[in-house]
Each structure stands twice: as structure tokens, then as C-alpha cells.
Amino acid sequence: MKLRLKSSLALLMLIIAVVPAAIVGGLLLKQQSDVEANYRIGMLDRLSNTIKQEFDYRFSLLSTSLDVLSRDRLFVQAIDNFFLAGHVNSSLGTLVKNTPLIQAAYLVDDQWSEVESFNGIPGLSSFLKLKDLLTYGLSTSNSEGRRQWVFYYNDEDLMQLKFNPTRRGIVIGVPIFQSMTNGLKRIPLGYLIVVVPIENIIKVLRPYLKDGERVVFQNHRLDLMHHEGNMSDIIISQGKIDQNTPTIQKTINIKLENKYISEPIQYTMKVYMDKYLGENPYINSLKYISLFGVVIILLSLFSAALTYRWIARPLGGLMDVVRSYSRGEYKYSNKQLRFAEFIMVERLIRNMATTIRAQMADLATTNKELNAAYLEKEQANLQLVNFNDELERKVEEKTLALSSSLLREENRRSMLQSLLSFSHELQSGDIIETVMTQVVALYPMAGWAMKSYTDNKETWVCENIDQSRLEEPDIQPESHYSDYYCVPNNGKYLHCFKVKNSHNDIVGIIVMQYICLEHDDFEVISLFIRQLATELEGRLLNEELARIAITDSLTGLANRKAFDKDLEEHIQLFNRYPDRHFGLFMLDVNGLKRANDHYGHSMGDALLIETSKLLVETCRLTDKVYRLGGDEFAIILEDADCDSCDILWRRLETVRDQINYASLPNGKQVEIHFAVGYASTDQYSAEQICLVADKAMYKDKRHFYEQTGIGR
């Protein structure tokens, strides 16, 4: 009876492979169980540290924001100045929006009357409890620099119910002082009160949890704002928690403490994570499985040693037959193959050898036919490739031409839209800055430079162009007759455009460093230059008209219109900042009518002009002299009190005591003399100084005429 190789090999594989694999699998399960336990414990530690660090960080950030806001100058001034209520509301709103823990904020004065609030409830009675707590804390605290007090609240209406349904949380009080000098015992001007509801603490910490994880904050400290000893626990979880699920937990203490808080408060935090980590029942049985596996392995090795010799010899004979047939030696083998499968394989190989010889002859004929067909196919493929290459080249050329056309059209439309808005932008702001911004936006890859001849500086403003190159003679517009000229520059060109006004005078020049310009680009830039020239001419005309409107045509001083405007600005500035005083001088030229009557109006004009020069030379650079009309002058002194006005009055007296004349070309002379009166806002109100100075001037004028006996 011939043995079956399949049955023998199956039994051998069962003994040698399956049993050892089962043992190794059991050992791996044991190792995986240990790794899982360590991993869960590590996850619990990391989660606990993360929650604690986030809790500390959020309250440290809150304390820092409160300290910065309590030192804000305008915020402190707003307690006594209702005009700064808008600033307080904006500051409280910014604090609440930028600090996720805070939901409501109040600012109260030293009488605990509400100044302003954000998300608050007006007229809270709970402030009366805070008043006693903060007052006691300020009187007993010795922590220098720690100016924040933290209290629990329970069942208190400190904000709208929709923000704090549980009516529980933490309230922080910060006293606000006028002076920040350390070491001084001082009374607060008011208090900044912020409310941190339980809901906001949960909202901040919940994103760090996953399903099956929860955090419980326990507080057993007496609630100072409410006489109930134990507040309910704060439970934070992600998803629904099944209390019956086995969990692991870790307990740590969290203290709400930093350099700003005077009396820290403490929570006990418990972190729970599901997954049972007890002893694996498979571990006990694994010992017996391992012992049984060792026995099986020994038996397998013994069986393998017996069967090796039994199977190896016939298998070797079969391999000799296969090798001889592979070399073309189709001879019958006399070796004992033993297994029925080996004998069947030998017969099959002999049958296959006959078939293979016949098929090889057919394959040789078919191969010749295939080679001929392959050559024809290669020629056809080569023609097809050449055709495809030619087609792709033509499509690429057409696509490139179309893309260039579309890009040029898009650029032109964008340039035209920019030019439409350019005229409006030129109406305000600096012309050169507006022009440079516009041209750089139109051609960002080009270099630009501009110089305007309408001011006294006549300096270049450059963007990506060497200024030293612009100073060379071939760039200057005087050396070229046309409005546009082009100068080569390091492989590129400097395209120069003259900016001319309606009188064909050059008012500026624009230089563009670029490659050769297309016709469309040249038209756009030319249109841009014409708009710029028109706007420059209009701007100069408007500036000249504005200057004439506030300038006295005879003396060149500022006129009555300018005086009224500047005086009103000084009055408004003084009303806003009472410490910034200013002075006002009123002057009147003596003998103007007499000079006009005796020598004509030319002498009167000369007298006014020389008087204005003396006044300007006598005043400081910061003082401004005005001619109000006729023989009246005025001087406004900035940042001047009574002492400053006295100094200027003494200088004017010195000038007046000297002999100064106004002369005509024919040699006629008239002595210069003027009456002076002044007042300052440190003695009179801003609305009265004009009247006081005017009265003092007329008194001085009467004294002059009474003393000299000269008629007016």
C-alpha cells in the first residue's frame, strides 16, 4: 500500500507548527496585557497633568489681564469721569471676549455704586457681601503686590440666568488705586469685579476629555458669600458617563494661586478613566498551556527526526527525475519513489515532455509570424507618435497665444479699473505716495521713481531703482525735447515721462525701469500721466487759494480768519486739558491815521509792514502773530502761563522804548509805536482772555495819547 504524502505532511505540520504557534500567541497576549495596563496608567497621568496645567494657565492669564486693566490710566480715571464710560465698556467687553473664563464684569466706585458693567445685572445686592469681604481683606493683607481676592459664590444672581444656570462659580475682586506706588497705605478709588461661572470652567476643560473620561472638582471650603458649607462637585465629562463601568482614577490637589492672588483657594481634582485593569484570568491558565506546549514541542522534534529519513529519500529520487527531464533526458528512473504522489508526478512529467516538444515546433512558426507583425506595429506606432507630437506642438502654440491674449486683456482691464479709482485717491493724501502706490500696483515687476518740481525739495522717491543713476545728465528732462524718452540701463530701459501742466511747464517726472513697453502699456501710462498732471495743477491752485484765504496780503501775516480758527482750537484744547495754558496779546499801532493823513497811505502801509516785522522778530518760533485788520494785531502764545506772557511783554516794551522808524523812498519817516494788552488762561477763563487783553490794550493806548498829547 502506497502512503499519501498529503496526510503525512498535514500531520507533521500540525505537530511542528500549530502547537508552537499557539504557545507563542499566548505569550504575546500576556505581554500585550501588560503593555495595555501601562499605557492606560500613562494616559491617566498625562490627562491629569494636562487638566492641571490648563487650569493653572487659564487663571494665570485671567489674573494677568485683570492686573493690566486695573493699571490702565483711562480706566482708573473713568471712575470719576463719566465721559470715559465708553472706554470702560469697551475695555470690559474686550476683557470678557478675550478671556474665556470670564462671563460678566463690573466696575464700581468706592461707595460700591455701579459705574459700568458688561453682561451684568444693574443694582446687585450681592455687592454688599463683597464689600465687607474686600474691605477686610485689604485691611489685613500683608502680601505686597498681590491685589486680587478670590471668593466662591453659590446661589447668587451675579449675571443673567442664561449665562449661569447653576448660579455657582468664582468671583474675583480687584481694588483700583489712583497711585501705583508700592508700600503706601491707600484707599481704593473703586473695584473691578469679574464673575467666572461654573459653566465657563467646564467649557474650557471639556475639549481635553474623550468618551469614558471625566473630571470631578471637589471643594470643601466654607463659601464666604453664602452660609452653606459644601458646594456641589464640579463634574466635567465628554459624552454620557455610565457609573457601572469599571474605571481607574487619580486624585491631585489644584491650588488657584499666582503672584497676583492674595489668598489662594484649593480644589481636589479626581480624574476617572474607564477600562478594567485587574488581573487577567488568562495568565493563570497560561502556565499550564506553556508546560503542555513544551512537551508537545519535544514530541514534535522526535517525530520529525523519525519521518525525515522516511520522506527525504523518495523526495530526493523525484527531484533527480525532474532535473533529468529539465535537461531533456527523458529516461525511465529505477529509483524507489515510495509515495504514490511521486509516481504520479513522474508519469505526468513524461506525458508533458512529449507535448512540450510538439508545442515548441508550433511556437517557432508562430514566433516568426509575430516578429513580422511586431515590425509592422512599430512602424505604425512611430508614425502615430510623430503625428501626436506635431498635434501637441500646434495645440501648445495656440493655447499659449490664447493665454497671452487673455492675460493681456485681463491686465488691461485691471489697469483701467485702477486708473478710474486713481483720480479719486489723488483728492486726498500725499500725491507722491499715492502715485508710487498706484504704479507699483500696476507693474509690480518694474522699478519706479518720481520727482515733483512743485515743492522746494525736488528729491527722488524710488522703488527698486538706484537713485545715483537718476542723477546722471541723460535722465534730466532739460536734455530731451519730447515728453517721453527712453534710456538704456543694465539690460533694461529707463522709460522717462514728463509731467506737464496746462501751460506746458514741467511739474514733475516719472521714471519706469522695465523692458520694452507694449503699445497698450504705453497708452495706459500716458493716460495715467495726464491724470497726474491735471491733479498736480489743481492741487497747487487749491493750496494757493487756501493760503491766500488765511493770509494778510499787505504784511504776509495770518489774517482774522486764521486767528479766529486758531483761537477756537486753543480754547477747545484748554477745555480738554486744563493744564495746557496759553496766552493772548492784543496790539494796536499808534498814529496810523496821522501817518496816512500827513504822508499818504503809502506811509501807513510801510508803518504796518515794519511793525509786523518787529513783532515777528520779538516773538518765539512757537508764537504766532496775526493782523486782524486796520492797525490791530494779535499774538497767541502756546504753552504759556502768566510768567511767559510777562517775559514777552518785557521784550515788547524794550522794542517799544527803542526808536524804530517806518520810511518811504523819498526819505520821510514815522516813528513806530504800538499799544499792548495781554492775558493768560492761568488767571482768566479761555472765553474771557480776549476781552481782558483787548481792554488792557485800549487802556495802554489811552495812556500813550494822554502822555504824549498827540491826537489820534
Phi, psi and omega in degrees: 000127179279137179278152178268123180295323183299317181292319181296314180294324178298316179296318180296317179295325178296320182285316189277322190258315189291312184296312176300325179296322179295320179295314179299321178298320178296318177298320178295323177298319178298315179297320180296322178298318178295318180297320180297318180297313179296323180296316180296319179295320177296319178298320179296319179296315180296319179296318180298314180295322180296314180298318180295316180296319179295320178298313179296317182296316183297317181285330174294317177298320178297315181296320179296317179296320179294320180294318179296317182292323182290344178261000180293127186298312181293327179293320178293318181294335184293342179296323180256357185233104183291344179294340181264018179299322179298321179294320179296314180300318179295320180293316178296319178297318179296320179299314182293319184288326184271350180241101187301334182290328186277140175241333180213150181217143180230148168239120180238157179272187184291344175267006180063034171263136185293127175268313180199155179213161176226122185062021183262181177241117182298145173071044182285134175283340181296339178298332180295326177288318179298325182303310181296320183294314181292320180298317178294319180296320179294323184284334184255348186284134176246009182277101182290127180092347179263109189235030179231132180244133184245132179225149169280154168224146183217127179061046179238138177271083179261355177200178180298146186298330182293336178273338187216069183299326182282343181056040176226155177161207183233137176241135183242128179247132181235114175288146182245126183248153177288318181251140180263013183291124180285149176091354180263136174277118187220161180259134181294147172284332182184192184221143172256118183246124176238147185243127177247099180286159177302324183300322181289324177296318179296318182298323182286321187269340184299322182301343182275356183257153174245176178300136180088005180241143177209155180234134180238122175262122179249132180232121180244017178275147180296128179288116186285338181266353181210135187276060172232126191293313190241117175281154178296154179293150174266115183250125180239126180214163177245106183087184182278136182257127175266114183294340182275351181285129178299139182225163167247154185217162176217136182245127176224159178260134178242124180250125177279091188213135171204186186288352182258337187273131183282314183235100183295154172240158190229142175240152169258117184255127175245127181250125182248142177217131184287186185093116179284128184244027181285192183289134180280122182295343181288340184295320181295316182287340181296330180296315181291322179296319180296317180297315179296324180295323179297318179297316181297320180297319179297318178295323180294319179296320180293318180293322180295324180293324180288320185278344182299310181294327182291326184262330189293320184295306178298328179292323177295321177298320178296321180294325177295322178296316181297319181294319180294321179292328179291335177272358180091012179265092184268075179242150181285136183266140178262005182288145178280113184271338172071308184271141180298325180296321180295319180295320178295323179294321180296317178296320180296322180293320179297316178297321181293327181297318179296317181294320182296321180297319179293320181291327180296322178295316178296323181294326179296317179294315181296326181296321177298316179296320180294323179297319178296317179294325180294320178297317177297322179295319180297319178296317179296319179296322179297317177296320180294321179296316178299320179294318179296320179298316179296320179294317179296321179297316180294319178297321180295319178297314180295320180295318179296317179296317179294318179297317179298320179295315179294320179295318179296320180293320179294318178297320180294318179295320178296320179295318180295321177295321178295322180293327178295321179278345183294321181298321179290321181292333180289345184290338181223156178086181182284129185294314184296317178296319179295317181296314182295321177298320183291314184290325177293324177292325180290314182230079183294339182274352182263161172264147185225150174209149181214143174222133180251136178265010182272349176246177184275345184283312181051051178252155180279142169248116192244152174217104179067029175226137177289120184292329181297328178292330182286342181275355181287152187299328184290350178269334187296139184292338182293338183269008180226142182270325184279159179287343177229134175213155187236133182234128179293149182203098173053054177084348175242191180230146172261105180272115186254129180238123176279139175254116184241151177269189183291342178267011180064025175267143180282120179249357179178173179214139177239131181242132179240121176266109188202174173284188180300138182276138171283166181297320180296318179297320180296320179295318180296314181293321178298317177298320178298319180295319180295319176298318180296317180298317179297318182290321178299316180295319178293321180296318179297318179297318180294320179296321179294318178296320179295322179293318181297325184294333183245017183238137175283127187290334184278308187263345184079004177277168173294145185263190183300319181300315178294323179297313181299319181293314181293322180296318179296320179295320178294322179295315179296320178295321179292322178295329179279320180235090185298341180281348181265088182280159173215158181242157182226127175248133173246130183230150179219130182285128179274135174084017180294316181296321180295321178294321179295319183290321185274323188240357180096169183291339176298319177293321177298318178296318179297320178298317180293319182294314181294324178296317179298322178296317179299320181294317180295319180293331183280329186280165173285167178294332181276348178276148183237130183256137181233146166256115185278344182133144181062233180257017183263134176232162177215152177226131175251126180255121178277145179050052185233129173257194183297322181295319178296320178295323178296322180297313179295323179297321179293323177296320178295323177296321178296317178296320183290326179290332176288160181264112178237142185236151167253128189239156172251162179301335181278004177096354179286143184227152175224133180289140181269127176210146183213155177263145186230139171216144183213166177202157181227153183286350175281353176244330183229160176291159182298329181282343185260342190294328180296315180292320180295314180296321181295316179296318179296324179294315180293327176295318178294325181292316178298320179299320180297313182290325177292324182286319183273336182073014180273136178286152181286000000 
